[in-house]
Amino acid sequence: MNQIQLDSELIEQVIAQDRKAQFQLFELTKRMVYSLAFRMLDDEDMAHDVLQDTYVQVFQQIRNLKHPEALTSWMRTIAARNAIKKGKRQFQFEKLDQIQEASEDQFEAWFDGELLDQAIRSLPPGARAVFMLVAVEGYPHQEAAKLLGVSESTSKSQLNYAKKLLKTRIKTLLQA
Amino acid sequence: MKNLPQHTPKSTSWEKILQQQDFEAQLEKVSLDLPNYAPKANAWEGIASQLDTEKPIFSIWQKLAAAMVFLVVSLFTWVLLNQNTESAPEPNLITQTQEISIPISIEKPISEGKESSKENVKPTILEKENKRTKLNKTLTEVETPFIALPTIVTPQKNIDPTYNPKQFTASSENKSLHEVDISWGKGRSKVKVKTAFGKPVEELQPNQKSQMASSKAIQIRFKN
């Protein structure tokens, strides 16, 4: 999660609804917002819709932002909420009792961000959403569960399931 | 560099490297460094056009305040309108004329001056009604029936011409139990009313008493 430092003057201009400043903010943060949406939804068109909705919402509600220094994290929250809203239908949480557990062998390999990203995108939608919210965005299970409309225990079990799947996917990707 | 001494690392360093190779630890580290994707080039155009078209979002307080202002203004105007209608009724001045639709057209006398020009204007609204009233015009005058009260015949009584209701005449028929002594002397009350109510039966039979008195009477003789 790359933190983007924004100039306070730019934020003030964005609050004043200056279109140039808005564009500048968009240029600085568009990758962050789009990547989050795309990784959660694994769909370009839906991610673009989320991007558009997020920026419109940000520019309209920025006046109500109490702490302008927390603008980027506020934008990420809006993007995550919009992505959940957009992909609500595809987020189906599998029953984990029926799924065969992967072998608990030791992981002896190195992987980078590119490889992890591929593995994340191959996850089932429900597990991917939980992993993105808890492991990548840093939400506590309680809040992630609330956002997704599931119980806290479901969120925890889905995260464990996602991690096990990632382990095996990364291994197969490394072997390929 | 060849002359520099070599140092040996700690014995635990390999274990530490292996620990870092742990999946959970790698996951935690790498998840913060995920690659970024760029959106389409025309993404901003869509946002800008949506910003131009979409109405600004008002906060709840702004909406509530606007609703309250609207309510107060509408209430105020309603009260004002009601007051105007109640307090200032239209005065019926003599100089004002009201157009009254009369079903029967009345022939008005032709008057001179300004009024004649007004009256000569034919009314256009009552065209339909005039058709009806034309029929009414032909009606002839009907004689009103004479209403009279019926005369009541009362039976006539023969009244005595000498009868005066104010004059009381004592007769055997008018016999009363009341006795009235009237005296015109000086002194006390001049009128004494005596009634026979409550008197013993004896008093009511004067003939018998007088007979008894005459038999027991004491005769006194005065000598000169």
Interface residues (C-beta under 8 A of the other chain):
Chain A: M1 N2 R19 Q22 F23 F26 K30 R31 M32 Y34 S35 F38 R39 A47 H48 L51 Q52 Y55 V56 F59 Q60 Q61 N64 F107 E108 A109 W110 F111 D112 G113 E114 L116 D117 I120 A135 V136 K163 L166 K167
Chain B: Q21 D22 F23 E24 Q26 L27 E28 V30 S31 L32 D33 L34 P35 N36 Y37 A38 P39 K40 A43 W44 G46 I47 A48 Q50 L51 E54 P56 I57 S59
